[in-house]
Amino acid sequence: MKIRTRYAPSPTGRMHVGNLRTALYAYLISKHEGGDYILRIEDTDQERYVEGATEIIYRTLKETGLIHDEGPDIGGPVGPYVQSERQASGIYLEYAKQLVEKGEAYYCFCTPERLKTLTQVIDGKEVNVYDKHCLHLSKEEVEANLKAGMPYVIRQNNPTEGTTTFHDELYGDITVDNSELDDMILIKSDGYPTYNFANVVDDHLMGITHVVRGNEYISSSPKYNRLYDAFGWEVPKYIHCPLITDENHNKLSKRSGHSSFEDLIEQGFISEAVVNFVALLGWSPDDNTEIMSLDELIEKFDYKRINKSPSVFDFTKLKWMNGEYLKKMDDDKFYELALPYMKEAISKDVDFKKIAAMIKTRIEIWPDIAEMVDFFEELPDYDTAIYTHKKMKTNEETSLEVLKEILPVFEKQDDYSNDALYSAIQEFITEKGCKNGYVLWPVRIAVTGKAMTPCGATEAMEILGKEESIKRIKKGIELLEK
């Protein structure tokens, strides 16, 4: 049997990291076995619909490489792939009526006012539990109400005694008391199906074999299974993924600032690193490899290795992983993507390609660039205490002496290439009979104004040029003399 998985998002805004993981795992399960990956847009909840959100879904899947085989934009044999379009054909109401005829569902005409009175306290929380009032209406009463145009919903008729067992691929067999199953609404009063009902009908009609979703849906699964059984349909395999939490072990929410794919891209992460990181939120390959391309993830992915415990979104690890991807990136591509960030910090006409080569192995995310290269724009204000370096055996007094002595060397030097400058400094060091750091450290501080830079003194001077380099060394002497 060919594996068919689906990603079925609701167009309600940006793609949450948990939804991206669902999309990714469904994709990996199908592609690992050479199966089909379907995109279905579940837009029947009109109140939560956000304009432009469908385009966000398409764009995110494209940027992450999770390309679907069937979907609203490309079609397929079991379309339409948008629930509102399927709803227009009356398909959900037709299937709900089949359940009514079988006694597995019933019309409910209760008013909102009556429903508000049906509250119970369960686990300390006040919840609405329907009392099956309309199940007992006679066929004649139901027909009369329908003929009179009374508003109605169609509810699932769940038993109140006994148990229901369903199987999850990760959690095994889970049994619940039927007394806990409320008669959930299948068709709402506006004629639209509920998410739960449309899900079951569409998954069956689209031949979905494996359903991937968050473990918050485990409690709904018995009701799903009862629908499958009522129709006489084969139940798909369920894979319920663990919760994703922030570093404080709270559910990852919008307040964290990095809960969606677009948040992360805007913060300077690249899509390949995000996909790799999200794949490891609850899963790891048997060889514990961490850096994997999408093709490698497809090859290695085994859903039976998904962990049941909550996964922590480790922001520090994501930054490290992103840095590893940037190091491996093609030099020309890195330059192209880094250029806007360099130009934010540097307005002068400098050799941006050389600067890009300096920073490539030193940044983790794109916004790191500005603080790393801003000294090329202008010398920052700095405390002369940074001239003191125990390892280099320098202090403010020795640094002043070095800068005064080496200034004439730089003033005579015409070739300001890195190699030529380094040779001139080496000659000076040999004559002075001191260690490299004793000279290079004060020169670097003078020309950059920073203790941490992505380059050495001569590399910085090559980009700054003769005039600017000498000006900065003179400024260093002036500061140290004060």
KOLKELO-842931 format. One record per residue (C-alpha): residue number from 1; x, y, z. Coordinates in nm, 4 decimals. Example, Ala and Ser with C-alpha at 12.3 -4.5 7.8 and 13.67 -1.06 7.14 Angstrom:
<recs>
  num         x         y         z
    1    1.2300   -0.4500    0.7800
    2    1.3670   -0.1060    0.7140
</recs>
This chain:
<recs>
  num         x         y         z
    1    0.0000    0.0000    0.0000
    2    0.1354    0.3405   -0.0985
    3    0.1818    0.5772    0.1941
    4   -0.0145    0.9017    0.1691
    5    0.0276    1.1765    0.4271
    6   -0.1171    1.5243    0.4397
    7   -0.0489    1.8627    0.5887
    8   -0.3838    2.0290    0.6568
    9   -0.3316    2.3784    0.8006
   10   -0.5942    2.6393    0.8779
   11   -0.5148    2.9822    0.7238
   12   -0.5031    3.1717    1.0532
   13   -0.1673    3.3532    1.0336
   14    0.1998    3.2694    1.0446
   15    0.3113    2.9061    1.0544
   16    0.3815    2.8085    1.4152
   17    0.6919    2.5975    1.4752
   18    0.4656    2.3121    1.5916
   19    0.2726    2.3258    1.2640
   20    0.5958    2.3342    1.0667
   21    0.7107    2.0217    1.2508
   22    0.3790    1.8497    1.1685
   23    0.4220    1.9447    0.8022
   24    0.7849    1.8262    0.8056
   25    0.7203    1.4908    0.9766
   26    0.4266    1.4167    0.7433
   27    0.6526    1.4998    0.4473
   28    0.9403    1.2846    0.5751
   29    0.7148    0.9848    0.6484
   30    0.5769    0.9843    0.2937
   31    0.9036    1.0592    0.1151
   32    1.1012    0.8031    0.3184
   33    0.8736    0.5362    0.1690
   34    0.8325    0.6962   -0.1750
   35    0.4759    0.8005   -0.0962
   36    0.2575    1.1036   -0.1682
   37    0.2415    1.4263    0.0318
   38   -0.0829    1.6218    0.0090
   39   -0.1602    1.9824    0.1028
   40   -0.5172    2.0523    0.2117
   41   -0.6356    2.3935    0.3272
   42   -0.8858    2.3682    0.6143
   43   -1.0672    2.7019    0.5995
   44   -1.4085    2.6064    0.7348
   45   -1.3559    2.8035    1.0582
   46   -1.4533    3.1387    0.9067
   47   -1.4142    3.3282    1.2364
   48   -1.0408    3.2490    1.2583
   49   -0.9649    3.3002    0.8878
   50   -0.6881    3.5577    0.8245
   51   -0.6543    3.7324    0.4888
   52   -0.3261    3.6405    0.3182
   53   -0.2598    3.3402    0.5448
   54   -0.3010    3.0890    0.2602
   55   -0.0205    3.2643    0.0717
   56    0.1955    3.2376    0.3863
   57    0.1371    2.8601    0.3850
   58    0.2410    2.8258    0.0187
   59    0.5464    3.0483    0.0688
   60    0.6634    2.8686    0.3830
   61    0.6339    2.5227    0.2265
   62    0.8269    2.6437   -0.0786
   63    1.1036    2.8054    0.1289
   64    1.1425    2.4947    0.3445
   65    1.1453    2.2576    0.0475
   66    0.8352    2.0671    0.1614
   67    0.6909    2.0411   -0.1875
   68    0.3494    1.8732   -0.2062
   69    0.2439    1.6253   -0.4750
   70   -0.1227    1.7296   -0.4666
   71   -0.2870    2.0479   -0.3439
   72   -0.5058    2.3486   -0.4214
   73   -0.2446    2.5174   -0.6412
   74   -0.1470    2.2108   -0.8477
   75   -0.4599    1.9940   -0.8309
   76   -0.4726    1.6158   -0.8064
   77   -0.7082    1.3176   -0.8364
   78   -0.9006    1.3704   -0.5098
   79   -0.9627    1.7456   -0.5156
   80   -1.0778    2.0012   -0.4468
   81   -0.8119    2.0509   -0.1780
   82   -0.9747    2.3485   -0.0029
   83   -1.2434    2.2579    0.2497
   84   -1.4692    2.5523    0.1715
   85   -1.4759    2.4372   -0.1920
   86   -1.5558    2.0830   -0.0812
   87   -1.8212    2.2212    0.1529
   88   -1.9893    2.4012   -0.1381
   89   -2.0618    2.0640   -0.2987
   90   -2.2565    1.9564    0.0110
   91   -2.0239    1.6611    0.0698
   92   -2.0001    1.6949    0.4504
   93   -2.3740    1.7325    0.5054
   94   -2.4296    1.4279    0.2840
   95   -2.1972    1.2138    0.5004
   96   -2.3446    1.3521    0.8232
   97   -2.6924    1.2521    0.7057
   98   -2.5625    0.8989    0.6402
   99   -2.4643    0.8827    1.0084
  100   -2.8064    1.0138    1.1116
  101   -2.9715    0.7321    0.9146
  102   -2.7466    0.4805    1.0920
  103   -2.8303    0.6222    1.4351
  104   -2.4648    0.7326    1.4774
  105   -2.5610    1.1029    1.4689
  106   -2.8684    1.3181    1.5273
  107   -3.0162    1.6619    1.4668
  108   -2.9969    1.9013    1.7621
  109   -3.2258    2.2058    1.7771
  110   -3.1286    2.3308    2.1240
  111   -3.1005    2.7079    2.1563
  112   -2.7785    2.8786    2.2750
  113   -2.9671    2.9783    2.5911
  114   -3.0463    2.6151    2.6764
  115   -2.6903    2.5014    2.5984
  116   -2.5500    2.7579    2.8427
  117   -2.7355    2.5830    3.1252
  118   -2.5662    2.2468    3.0546
  119   -2.2492    2.2987    3.2563
  120   -2.0600    2.0501    3.4712
  121   -1.7473    2.0852    3.6805
  122   -1.4808    1.8401    3.5605
  123   -1.1296    1.8473    3.7106
  124   -1.2079    2.1808    3.8701
  125   -1.3134    2.3403    3.5399
  126   -1.6640    2.4363    3.4351
  127   -1.7351    2.2736    3.0973
  128   -2.0362    2.2375    2.8700
  129   -2.1555    1.8774    2.8348
  130   -2.4516    1.8074    2.6092
  131   -2.7273    1.5930    2.7644
  132   -2.8503    1.4141    2.4465
  133   -3.1845    1.5968    2.4778
  134   -3.2523    1.6045    2.1012
  135   -3.1507    1.2403    2.0525
  136   -3.4908    1.1513    2.1952
  137   -3.6951    1.3567    1.9483
  138   -3.9232    1.1448    1.7316
  139   -3.8699    1.1272    1.3562
  140   -4.1875    1.3315    1.3105
  141   -4.0638    1.6035    1.5504
  142   -3.7311    1.6251    1.3679
  143   -3.9014    1.6540    1.0278
  144   -4.1402    1.9197    1.1587
  145   -3.8529    2.1259    1.3002
  146   -3.6574    2.0998    0.9740
  147   -3.9646    2.1948    0.7727
  148   -4.0192    2.4962    0.9994
  149   -3.6615    2.6119    0.9273
  150   -3.5444    2.5818    1.2879
  151   -3.1654    2.6289    1.3252
  152   -2.9878    2.3021    1.3958
  153   -2.6550    2.1278    1.4310
  154   -2.5800    1.7607    1.3716
  155   -2.4132    1.5849    1.6649
  156   -2.2231    1.2585    1.6874
  157   -2.4093    0.9994    1.8946
  158   -2.1488    0.8575    2.1292
  159   -2.2248    0.5819    2.3838
  160   -2.2224    0.6716    2.7514
  161   -2.1191    0.3251    2.8759
  162   -1.8234    0.0990    2.8060
  163   -1.4864    0.2052    2.6632
  164   -1.3254    0.2991    2.3318
  165   -0.9690    0.1994    2.2459
  166   -0.7535    0.3487    1.9744
  167   -0.3927    0.2834    1.8726
  168   -0.1199    0.5440    1.8371
  169    0.2112    0.4490    1.6741
  170    0.4071    0.6147    1.9555
  171    0.1821    0.5811    2.2601
  172    0.0405    0.2359    2.1852
  173   -0.3184    0.1441    2.2770
  174   -0.5095    0.4126    2.4639
  175   -0.8469    0.3345    2.6218
  176   -1.0986    0.5929    2.7388
  177   -1.4340    0.5614    2.9152
  178   -1.7183    0.6409    2.6797
  179   -1.8715    0.8531    2.9529
  180   -1.5923    1.1040    2.8739
  181   -1.6922    1.1349    2.5084
  182   -1.9272    1.4246    2.4501
  183   -2.1564    1.4264    2.1479
  184   -1.9385    1.6568    1.9418
  185   -2.0931    1.8708    1.6698
  186   -2.0297    1.7442    1.3157
  187   -2.2217    2.0082    1.1177
  188   -2.2519    2.3606    1.2632
  189   -2.5603    2.5803    1.2426
  190   -2.4068    2.7723    0.9499
  191   -2.3914    2.4472    0.7511
  192   -2.0136    2.4213    0.7749
  193   -1.8533    2.1050    0.9113
  194   -1.6480    2.1196    1.2289
  195   -1.2737    2.0727    1.1981
  196   -1.2974    1.7236    1.3508
  197   -1.5648    1.5940    1.1159
  198   -1.4266    1.7411    0.7938
  199   -1.0876    1.6000    0.8905
  200   -1.2169    1.2437    0.9076
  201   -1.4214    1.2637    0.5867
  202   -1.1414    1.4266    0.3885
  203   -0.8684    1.1946    0.5184
  204   -1.0751    0.8941    0.4114
  205   -1.1708    1.0303    0.0687
  206   -0.8107    1.1355    0.0019
  207   -0.6730    0.7941    0.1011
  208   -0.4576    0.9253    0.3855
  209   -0.2719    0.6354    0.5493
  210   -0.0764    0.8174    0.8228
  211   -0.2048    1.1149    1.0243
  212    0.0592    1.3304    1.1948
  213   -0.0556    1.5853    1.4528
  214    0.0226    1.7299    1.7944
  215   -0.0523    1.5209    2.1022
  216   -0.3129    1.7759    2.2132
  217   -0.5403    1.5879    1.9701
  218   -0.5041    1.2545    2.1493
  219   -0.8195    1.3208    2.3502
  220   -1.0182    1.3676    2.0254
  221   -0.8923    1.0475    1.8639
  222   -1.1526    0.8113    2.0195
  223   -1.4270    1.0256    1.8652
  224   -1.2470    1.0165    1.5290
  225   -1.2210    0.6391    1.5496
  226   -1.5890    0.6019    1.6290
  227   -1.6654    0.8003    1.3117
  228   -1.4409    0.5722    1.1038
  229   -1.6090    0.2678    1.2554
  230   -1.9574    0.4143    1.2005
  231   -1.8827    0.4593    0.8307
  232   -1.7071    0.1217    0.8077
  233   -1.3850    0.2885    0.6955
  234   -1.0260    0.1799    0.7640
  235   -0.8633    0.3831    1.0415
  236   -0.5331    0.5505    0.9438
  237   -0.2175    0.5201    1.1523
  238   -0.1896    0.7988    1.4101
  239    0.1392    0.9656    1.5042
  240    0.0858    1.2180    1.7849
  241    0.3936    1.4387    1.8307
  242    0.5162    1.5694    2.1671
  243    0.4546    1.9204    2.2936
  244    0.7164    2.1872    2.2103
  245    0.8086    2.4072    2.5065
  246    1.0273    2.7118    2.5557
  247    1.3404    2.7081    2.7715
  248    1.1209    2.7514    3.0818
  249    0.9185    2.4405    2.9887
  250    0.6073    2.6434    2.9073
  251    0.4187    2.5795    2.5839
  252    0.5913    2.7649    2.3000
  253    0.3754    3.0703    2.2377
  254    0.3810    3.3919    2.0348
  255    0.5152    3.5713    2.3428
  256    0.8449    3.3827    2.3065
  257    0.9229    3.5881    1.9953
  258    1.0357    3.2857    1.7949
  259    0.7250    3.0717    1.7707
  260    0.6753    3.0918    1.3934
  261    0.8839    3.0186    1.0856
  262    0.8587    3.3802    0.9690
  263    0.9703    3.5075    1.3124
  264    1.2868    3.3009    1.2781
  265    1.3606    3.4131    0.9212
  266    1.3126    3.7767    1.0260
  267    1.5548    3.7195    1.3149
  268    1.8272    3.6160    1.0703
  269    1.7993    3.2379    1.0493
  270    1.8097    3.0517    0.7171
  271    1.5366    2.8074    0.6201
  272    1.7654    2.5007    0.5850
  273    1.8874    2.5390    0.9437
  274    1.5338    2.5933    1.0756
  275    1.4101    2.2763    0.9015
  276    1.7046    2.0748    1.0381
  277    1.6462    2.2103    1.3896
  278    1.2685    2.1524    1.3820
  279    1.3230    1.7924    1.2682
  280    1.5156    1.7325    1.5922
  281    1.2375    1.8669    1.8154
  282    1.1289    1.5250    1.9353
  283    1.3210    1.2993    1.6957
  284    1.6788    1.1921    1.6301
  285    1.8350    0.9416    1.3896
  286    1.9873    0.6228    1.5259
  287    2.3402    0.7542    1.4585
  288    2.2646    1.0813    1.6484
  289    2.3766    1.2979    1.3551
  290    2.2686    1.6593    1.4069
  291    2.3465    1.8483    1.0853
  292    2.1339    1.7014    0.8048
  293    2.0052    1.8268    0.4719
  294    1.6429    1.7634    0.3763
  295    1.7525    1.4709    0.1552
  296    1.9455    1.3212    0.4479
  297    1.6429    1.3665    0.6750
  298    1.4273    1.1803    0.4213
  299    1.6773    0.8949    0.4154
  300    1.7160    0.8689    0.7940
  301    1.3634    0.9469    0.9167
  302    1.1912    0.6730    1.1126
  303    0.8791    0.7989    1.2887
  304    0.9015    0.5196    1.5458
  305    1.2006    0.7103    1.6929
  306    0.9865    1.0148    1.7763
  307    1.0087    1.0842    2.1480
  308    0.6954    1.1039    2.3628
  309    0.8442    1.3582    2.6057
  310    0.8025    1.7339    2.5488
  311    1.0716    1.8932    2.3310
  312    1.2507    2.2090    2.4425
  313    1.3050    2.4813    2.1827
  314    1.6723    2.5512    2.2562
  315    1.7332    2.8910    2.0965
  316    2.1085    2.8728    2.1647
  317    2.1332    2.5417    1.9801
  318    1.9394    2.6806    1.6845
  319    2.1846    2.9723    1.6616
  320    2.4790    2.7309    1.6697
  321    2.3204    2.5158    1.4000
  322    2.2505    2.8204    1.1838
  323    2.6148    2.9219    1.2178
  324    2.7229    2.5770    1.0962
  325    2.5031    2.6176    0.7871
  326    2.6482    2.9635    0.7170
  327    3.0032    2.8239    0.7379
  328    2.9198    2.5616    0.4732
  329    2.7340    2.8046    0.2457
  330    2.8740    2.8780   -0.1003
  331    3.0925    3.1925   -0.0758
  332    2.9087    3.3822   -0.3495
  333    2.5690    3.3023   -0.1996
  334    2.6902    3.4057    0.1465
  335    2.8198    3.7368    0.0071
  336    2.4911    3.8053   -0.1700
  337    2.2824    3.7375    0.1432
  338    2.5227    3.9144    0.3827
  339    2.5622    4.2297    0.1702
  340    2.2407    4.4069    0.2863
  341    2.3421    4.3534    0.6507
  342    2.6964    4.4817    0.5869
  343    2.5598    4.7888    0.4083
  344    2.3347    4.8640    0.7050
  345    2.6484    4.9143    0.9132
  346    2.8895    5.0514    0.6493
  347    2.8004    5.3326    0.4107
  348    3.1569    5.3765    0.2765
  349    3.2844    5.2228   -0.0463
  350    3.4855    4.9297    0.0897
  351    3.5699    4.5799   -0.0290
  352    3.2557    4.4041    0.0981
  353    3.3672    4.0713   -0.0505
  354    3.6770    4.0683    0.1708
  355    3.4694    4.1612    0.4744
  356    3.2217    3.8808    0.3923
  357    3.5092    3.6297    0.3829
  358    3.6233    3.7525    0.7263
  359    3.2852    3.7137    0.8954
  360    3.1582    3.3941    0.7276
  361    3.2848    3.1555    0.9955
  362    3.2243    3.3946    1.2841
  363    2.8523    3.4764    1.2748
  364    2.5548    3.2656    1.3810
  365    2.2713    3.4777    1.2417
  366    2.2658    3.7655    0.9913
  367    2.2057    4.0453    1.2484
  368    2.5395    3.9515    1.4135
  369    2.7084    4.1211    1.1178
  370    2.6387    4.4844    1.2065
  371    2.8145    4.4862    1.5438
  372    3.1019    4.2841    1.3987
  373    3.1830    4.5194    1.1094
  374    3.0624    4.8646    1.2191
  375    3.4197    4.9739    1.3007
  376    3.4893    4.9925    0.9256
  377    3.2368    5.2789    0.9092
  378    3.3935    5.4775    1.1916
  379    3.6213    5.4227    1.4871
  380    3.3998    5.3613    1.7915
  381    3.4574    5.5336    2.1242
  382    3.6622    5.2947    2.3346
  383    3.8239    5.2693    2.6763
  384    4.2046    5.2579    2.6558
  385    4.1952    4.9845    2.9214
  386    4.1485    4.7342    2.6350
  387    4.5102    4.7959    2.5306
  388    4.6042    4.5961    2.8421
  389    4.6259    4.2230    2.7605
  390    4.7991    3.9855    3.0015
  391    4.8645    3.7150    2.7424
  392    5.0144    3.9654    2.4967
  393    5.2017    4.1317    2.7858
  394    5.0769    4.4724    2.6842
  395    4.9425    4.7672    2.8793
  396    4.8619    5.1297    2.8029
  397    5.2216    5.2431    2.8507
  398    5.3801    4.9760    2.6272
  399    5.1052    5.0210    2.3680
  400    5.1731    5.3950    2.3467
  401    5.5423    5.3229    2.2927
  402    5.4683    5.0649    2.0180
  403    5.2236    5.2894    1.8324
  404    5.4618    5.5863    1.8362
  405    5.7493    5.3722    1.7082
  406    5.5544    5.1923    1.4358
  407    5.3642    5.4968    1.3039
  408    5.6548    5.6050    1.0775
  409    5.6662    5.2511    0.9327
  410    5.3024    5.2802    0.8246
  411    5.3524    5.6358    0.6989
  412    5.6373    5.5210    0.4687
  413    5.4446    5.2145    0.3521
  414    5.2722    5.2578    0.0136
  415    5.1545    4.9008   -0.0412
  416    4.8573    4.8547    0.1930
  417    4.7797    4.4957    0.0996
  418    4.7486    4.2563    0.3919
  419    5.0683    4.0649    0.2999
  420    5.2790    4.3801    0.2573
  421    5.1581    4.5304    0.5840
  422    5.2196    4.2042    0.7700
  423    5.5769    4.1848    0.6308
  424    5.6454    4.5430    0.7417
  425    5.5188    4.4660    1.0932
  426    5.7273    4.1467    1.1072
  427    6.0423    4.3455    1.0198
  428    5.9581    4.5891    1.2967
  429    5.9026    4.3039    1.5445
  430    6.2355    4.1424    1.4510
  431    6.4195    4.4710    1.5009
  432    6.2471    4.5317    1.8339
  433    6.3071    4.1724    1.9474
  434    5.9586    4.1198    2.0878
  435    5.6645    3.8804    2.0452
  436    5.4066    3.9272    1.7670
  437    5.1170    4.0028    2.0015
  438    5.3135    4.2755    2.1761
  439    5.2904    4.4824    1.8567
  440    4.9846    4.3432    1.6767
  441    4.7489    4.3841    1.9729
  442    4.7919    4.7623    2.0180
  443    4.7801    4.8162    1.6397
  444    4.4559    4.6193    1.6141
  445    4.2973    4.8118    1.9029
  446    4.4018    5.1428    1.7492
  447    4.2569    5.0688    1.4027
  448    3.9373    4.8909    1.5166
  449    3.8619    5.0242    1.8656
  450    3.7516    4.6735    1.9650
  451    3.8948    4.3787    2.1555
  452    3.6918    4.1333    1.9443
  453    3.7044    4.1643    1.5654
  454    3.6581    3.9228    1.2732
  455    4.0047    4.0069    1.1422
  456    4.3598    4.0895    1.2422
  457    4.5216    4.4331    1.2389
  458    4.6656    4.4148    0.8864
  459    4.3443    4.2728    0.7347
  460    4.1521    4.5654    0.8835
  461    4.4116    4.8175    0.7595
  462    4.3977    4.6771    0.4056
  463    4.0250    4.7541    0.3897
  464    4.0495    5.0886    0.5737
  465    4.3354    5.2105    0.3509
  466    4.6449    5.4127    0.4349
  467    4.4887    5.7477    0.5193
  468    4.2204    5.6098    0.7538
  469    4.4603    5.3618    0.9201
  470    4.7188    5.6311    1.0024
  471    4.4452    5.8644    1.1244
  472    4.3214    5.5948    1.3650
  473    4.6704    5.5109    1.4939
  474    4.7304    5.8790    1.5644
  475    4.3974    5.8869    1.7490
  476    4.5131    5.5877    1.9571
  477    4.8348    5.7700    2.0489
  478    4.6332    6.0771    2.1432
  479    4.3978    5.8776    2.3681
  480    4.6845    5.6920    2.5368
  481    4.8781    6.0149    2.5988
  482    4.5762    6.1555    2.7848
</recs>
